[in-house]
Amino acid sequence: MRNFISTTLLLLLLTESVSSQTLGKETFLIETPLGNMKVKLYEETPLHKANFIKLVKSHYFDSLLFHRVIHNFMIQGGDHLSKTAKPGDSLGHGEIGYTIPAEFNSNLIHQKGRLCAARESDDINPNQESSPSQFYLVMGKVRTLEDLKKYENRINTNKQQSCKRAFEQSDKAKTIDSEIKRHKLYGNMDSLKAIESLKQQLSDKACANLRNYTFNQHQITTYTTIGGTPHLDGSYTVFGEVIEGIEVIDLIAAVETDKRDRPIKDIRMKIKLLEE
C-alpha cells in the first residue's frame, strides 16, 4: 500500500507540474544510440520555441554530440563544432552568431527532464541571454530542505555579484575610476582613500534593495520528490520538457567521460519534428 501511495503522489506532482505550463502542439523526437526521447516546448517561451523549431527544421542538430555529461546534473549538446570533432577536442564554445533574450518564468523550473538553454557565464553575459543552439536536459537528483537553503544562499550571493559587476560597468563607476587613476598618478593618498570609499558606498547602495530569492512551495515539493537542479532557477531559461523516454537522460549521464566531461565514446543525436 505504501508503494502505491508513493507512486500515486509522484504522478499527481508530475501532473500538477505540467498543468502550470502550456505545452505546444509540436512534438520532437531526440534520437540517440542509448534510446529516444520525445520533447514538447512551452508556449511561455516563444522566442526559444521559434528558434528551436527553426533549427530542427534545418536539420541543424543532426549528428551533433552530447559533448558535456555530468551524472546527477545534466547532459548538454548543440555545439556545431561537435559534428566533426576528433577525440579529445574541447567542445562547448561553438556558436552561430546570435543570442536569445532570457525568458525566465517562475513556473518553469529545473525539474528532472526539463529542456533548457545553455549560455555564456555572467561575467561576459550579464543579461543571461541564451545560446541559440546549445541546450541541456536536466538529470539532477532529489534534494533535501537543507540543500535548498544552501542553494538559496548561493543564488543570492550570485545576484549580489552580478549587481556589483553591473555597477562597475556604469558611467558613474567609470567616472569614479578615472578620478581614482588621477589620484594614484599624483600620489594623493588621502583623496584616493576617500574616493575609493565613496565608490564602495555607491556600489553597496546600488545593490542594497535586491530582493532575496527564496524557493516557493512548488519548487520545494518538486525538488524534494522528483528532483532536479534548483540552483539554476532564474538564471537559465527552461523552455521544454521530456514527455517520453526520460530514462535515456540517466543512461547518457552514466557513461564514462574525460576530464572535460565529454563522453569517451561519442553520443550523437538526431532531432526531428514529429507533429505540428
Buried (B, 14 or more C-beta within 10 A) or exposed (E): EEEEEEEEEEEEBBEEBBEEBEBBEBBBBBBBEBBEBBBBBBEBBEBBBEBBBEBBEEEBBBEBBBBBBBBEBBBBBBBBBBBEBEEEEEBBEBBBEEBBEBBBBEBBBBBBBBBBBBBBEBEEBBEBBBBBBBBBBBBBBBBEEEBBEEBBEEBBEBBBEBBBEBBEEEEEBEEBEEBBEEBEEEEBEEBBEEBBEEBEEBBEEBBEEEEEBEBEEBBBBBBBBBBBBBBBBBBBBBBBBBBBBBEBBBBBBEBEBEEEBBBEEBBBBBBBEEEE
